[in-house]
Amino acid sequence: MTTRKNTKKTQRIVRSDEYKKDAVKLSETWGVTEAARQLEVQATQIYSSRNGPPPVS
């Protein structure tokens, strides 16, 4: 029988709307990849902030 390791999930960081707007502005100046590198976030997070939330049906 195998035993499970007690691993703790990483807690998500919730960023404010103002932070997201600033990240998008920064990406317009530097480019998404460099802005993500500077802010230490994934580029997809900036793309998602730029495109806004998906529409609600």
Secondary structure, DSSP 4 states (H G I P E B T S, - for coil): ------PPPPPPPPPPHHHHHHHHHHHHHH-HHHHHHHHTS-HHHHHHHHH-SPPP-
